[in-house]
Amino acid sequence: MMLKKLDLNLLVTFEALWRERSVTRAAARLNVAQPTVSNALAKLRDLLHDPLFIRTPKGIEPTERCNEIARDVTQALRQIEQAIDGAPDFDPGTCSREFKIGCADYFDLLILPSLIHRMADEAPHIDIRLRSINREEGLDLLDAGELDFLMHHDGPAPKRFGVSKAFSERHILTARRDHPLIKGQPDIETFARLPHINFSQRGDARSPVDEALNALGYTRRVLVTTQTMSTVASMVLQSDMLGSIPSRLAGKLVEEFGVQAFPMPFDMPDVDLILYWNRRSEHDGACRWMRQTILDICANLPNFEPVTSDYAPQS
């Protein structure tokens, strides 16, 4: 197919249909009439010699050929947008932009408040859309242009992704202030015997805490697994479950609610929190501003060191 036969607007319509799985929703997304979308789809089918989308009771579903080209089309459209929007005279004060960030709600609790203040002062027309997502799905969504940034734990990433360490975290053991069995630094036997609440965006009962504990010959009971850090914090405050949480979140709970916080009773490696982005946005002025702003905020997050074993909760 010759490029001169292709109207760029057809690709925009294709992307909207692929994302929305509905002619009606795609038309609303593009702010055009439904017949306009239907006509564009007919042209695309003719040009690509494929039905592209098949009607089902739930809407329209992409064909295999459609899915094959969707990612490339999406990336091409994002590159065109960034070539136009990433002008060297970028001004955050006048920029009107929406950023989609994949993260755990750890981001919401510790980074978002400072980010909102910076945006209010420097970039009042920029909006944020947060999405709770695990790391593997997040990298796929960065590829597809569905996310601008991903903040998650360290791990292998293809070279097409930019990677910058935001900060390191350590696991901290937390318990409510009036816990009947925790009156000071617990030993490993007490840790293993009591029920726990565990954070996992995948919903897994096991975590690196269990791996380290098992290596020492112990197991623990994970009574609850949740996909949000805020639930861990809430349940530590309201139950006898123990929570192993990042140190800065533990510091927040100590400061605001007086929870007990201790070093883990066995060695745990630190966890590096990484900010990921697709390198195709490297020269986008707005993306550069948001990336640097997030990293600056992370660099200035206060550290929290838990109390030593002689700690006793205040009455």
C-alpha positions in Angstrom: 0.0 0.0 0.0 1.3 3.4 -1.0 1.5 5.9 1.9 0.0 8.6 -0.4 -3.2 6.6 -0.4 -3.5 6.8 3.4 -5.2 9.6 5.2 -3.6 10.0 8.7 -7.0 10.5 10.1 -7.8 6.9 9.2 -5.1 5.8 11.6 -6.4 8.0 14.4 -9.8 6.4 13.9 -8.2 2.9 13.8 -6.6 3.6 17.2 -9.8 4.9 18.7 -11.7 1.8 17.6 -8.9 -0.5 18.8 -9.0 1.1 22.3 -12.7 1.5 22.6 -14.0 -1.7 21.0 -17.1 0.3 20.0 -18.0 2.5 17.0 -20.2 4.7 19.4 -17.4 5.2 22.0 -14.8 5.8 19.3 -17.0 8.5 17.8 -17.4 10.1 21.2 -13.7 9.9 21.8 -12.9 11.6 18.5 -15.9 14.0 18.8 -17.3 13.0 15.4 -20.5 11.4 14.2 -20.9 7.6 14.2 -21.2 7.5 10.3 -17.8 9.2 10.1 -16.2 6.4 12.1 -18.1 3.7 10.1 -17.0 5.2 6.8 -13.4 5.4 8.0 -13.5 1.8 9.1 -14.8 0.8 5.6 -11.9 2.6 4.0 -9.4 0.9 6.4 -10.8 -2.5 5.6 -10.4 -1.9 1.9 -6.9 -0.6 2.3 -5.7 -3.3 4.6 -7.7 -6.2 3.0 -8.9 -7.3 6.4 -12.2 -6.9 8.3 -10.1 -5.6 11.3 -13.0 -5.7 13.7 -15.7 -8.4 14.1 -19.1 -7.6 15.7 -19.8 -9.6 18.9 -22.6 -9.3 21.6 -20.2 -7.1 23.6 -19.2 -4.8 20.8 -16.5 -5.2 18.2 -13.4 -7.3 18.7 -10.1 -6.9 16.7 -8.9 -9.6 14.3 -5.5 -11.1 14.5 -4.3 -8.8 11.7 -5.7 -5.8 13.6 -3.8 -6.7 16.8 -0.6 -7.2 14.8 -0.6 -3.6 13.5 -2.2 -1.8 16.5 0.9 -1.4 18.5 3.0 0.0 15.6 0.2 2.4 14.6 -0.1 3.6 18.2 3.6 4.2 18.5 3.7 6.0 15.2 0.9 8.4 16.3 2.6 9.1 19.6 5.8 9.9 17.8 4.0 12.3 15.5 2.3 14.0 18.5 5.6 14.3 20.4 7.4 15.7 17.4 4.8 18.5 17.3 4.3 19.0 21.0 7.9 18.7 22.1 8.9 22.1 21.0 12.1 23.6 22.6 10.1 26.6 24.0 8.1 24.3 26.3 6.5 26.4 29.1 4.9 24.4 31.9 2.9 27.4 32.9 0.9 27.3 29.7 1.1 23.6 28.9 -2.3 21.8 28.8 -1.6 18.1 29.0 -2.7 14.9 30.6 -0.2 12.4 32.0 -1.0 8.8 32.6 1.2 7.2 35.3 1.2 3.5 36.3 2.0 2.9 39.9 1.0 1.3 43.2 -1.0 3.5 45.6 2.3 4.0 47.4 2.7 6.8 44.8 -0.6 8.2 45.8 0.2 8.2 49.5 3.8 9.6 49.4 4.5 11.3 46.1 1.2 12.6 44.8 0.7 15.3 47.4 4.0 17.0 46.6 3.5 16.6 42.9 0.1 18.3 43.1 1.7 21.3 44.9 4.4 21.6 42.3 1.9 21.4 39.5 -0.3 24.1 41.1 2.8 26.4 41.3 4.4 25.6 38.0 2.0 23.7 35.7 -1.6 24.5 36.6 -3.1 23.1 33.3 -1.5 19.7 33.5 -3.7 16.8 34.7 -2.7 13.4 36.2 -4.4 10.0 35.6 -3.1 7.3 37.9 -3.5 3.6 37.2 -2.7 0.7 39.5 -0.9 -1.8 37.4 1.8 -4.5 37.9 5.2 -4.0 36.3 4.9 -6.3 33.3 1.5 -4.9 32.3 2.8 -1.4 32.9 5.7 -1.9 30.5 3.3 -3.2 27.8 1.1 -0.1 28.3 4.2 2.1 28.0 4.8 0.4 24.7 1.2 0.9 23.5 1.2 4.6 24.5 -1.4 3.9 27.2 1.0 5.1 29.9 3.5 8.0 30.0 5.4 6.7 33.0 5.6 3.7 35.2 6.9 3.6 38.8 7.7 0.2 40.0 10.3 -2.1 41.5 13.6 -2.7 39.6 13.8 -5.4 37.0 14.9 -6.2 33.5 13.6 -3.7 30.9 14.2 -3.5 27.1 16.5 -0.8 25.9 13.6 1.1 24.4 12.6 2.1 27.9 14.2 4.9 29.8 15.1 3.9 33.4 15.9 6.1 36.4 16.2 5.1 40.0 13.9 7.2 42.1 14.9 5.9 45.6 15.5 2.8 47.6 13.1 1.3 50.3 13.5 -1.2 53.0 10.8 -3.4 54.6 9.7 -2.3 58.0 7.5 -4.3 60.4 4.5 -2.5 61.7 1.8 -3.3 64.4 -0.9 -1.2 66.1 0.1 0.7 69.2 -1.9 -1.4 71.6 -1.2 -4.8 70.0 -1.5 -7.4 72.8 1.5 -9.4 71.8 3.9 -6.7 70.4 5.4 -4.6 73.2 8.9 -4.2 71.7 11.1 -5.6 68.9 9.6 -9.0 68.0 11.8 -12.0 67.4 11.5 -14.1 64.3 9.4 -16.8 66.0 6.8 -14.1 67.0 6.9 -12.7 63.5 6.2 -16.1 62.0 3.5 -17.0 64.5 1.2 -14.0 64.2 -1.1 -13.3 61.2 0.0 -10.9 58.5 -1.6 -8.7 55.8 0.3 -8.7 52.6 0.5 -6.3 49.6 0.6 -7.7 46.1 -0.7 -6.0 43.0 -1.1 -9.6 41.5 -3.0 -10.8 44.5 -0.3 -13.3 45.5 -0.1 -14.6 49.1 3.7 -15.0 48.8 6.1 -12.1 48.6 9.9 -11.6 49.0 9.2 -11.5 52.8 8.1 -15.1 52.6 11.1 -16.1 50.5 13.5 -14.7 53.0 11.6 -16.2 55.9 11.3 -19.7 54.3 15.1 -19.6 53.6 15.5 -19.5 57.4 13.1 -22.4 58.0 10.0 -20.4 59.0 6.6 -19.8 57.4 4.0 -17.2 58.3 0.3 -17.1 57.8 -0.9 -14.4 55.3 -4.4 -13.8 56.5 -5.2 -11.1 54.0 -3.6 -10.2 50.6 -4.6 -6.8 49.2 -3.7 -4.8 46.1 -3.4 -1.5 47.9 -0.9 -0.2 50.4 -3.6 2.0 52.0 -5.5 -1.2 53.0 -2.4 -2.6 54.6 -2.0 0.6 56.6 -5.6 0.7 57.6 -5.8 -2.9 58.7 -2.6 -2.6 60.8 -4.3 0.2 62.6 -7.5 -1.7 63.2 -6.5 -5.3 63.8 -3.8 -7.6 65.3 -2.3 -8.3 61.9 1.3 -7.3 61.2 2.2 -5.4 58.1 5.6 -5.4 56.4 5.6 -2.1 54.5 8.1 0.4 52.9 10.0 2.5 55.4 8.6 5.8 54.3 5.0 4.7 54.6 5.9 3.2 58.0 7.3 6.6 59.0 4.0 8.3 58.0 2.0 5.8 60.1 4.2 6.4 63.1 4.0 10.2 62.8 0.2 10.3 62.1 -1.1 7.3 64.1 1.6 6.3 66.5 1.9 2.7 65.2 4.8 0.6 66.4 7.5 0.2 63.8 10.6 -2.1 63.9 13.4 -3.4 61.8 12.5 -6.8 60.3 13.7 -9.6 62.6 15.7 -11.1 59.7 17.7 -9.6 56.8 15.8 -8.3 53.8 17.3 -6.7 50.7 16.4 -3.1 49.9 14.0 -2.5 47.1 14.8 0.0 44.3 11.9 2.0 43.0 12.4 2.9 39.3 10.7 5.4 37.1 10.2 4.0 33.5 9.3 5.8 30.3 9.4 5.0 26.6 12.5 6.6 25.0 10.4 7.9 22.2 9.3 10.7 24.6 12.9 11.7 25.4 12.7 15.0 23.6 9.1 15.8 24.6 9.4 19.0 26.7 6.4 18.2 28.8 7.5 14.7 29.5 11.0 15.9 30.5 9.4 18.3 32.9 7.2 15.7 34.5 9.9 13.1 34.7 12.4 15.5 36.4 9.7 16.8 38.7 8.8 13.3 39.9 12.5 12.4 40.4 13.2 15.6 42.3 10.3 14.9 44.7 11.5 11.3 45.2 15.0 12.6 45.9 13.7 14.8 48.7 11.5 12.2 50.4 12.6 12.0 54.1 14.1 8.8 55.2 12.7 6.8 58.1 14.7 4.7 60.5 12.7 2.5 62.8 13.4 2.4 66.5 15.7 -0.2 68.0 14.8 -3.2 70.0 14.5 -1.3 73.3 11.4 0.5 72.0 8.2 0.4 74.0 5.0 2.1 72.7 3.8 5.2 74.5 0.7 4.8 76.7 
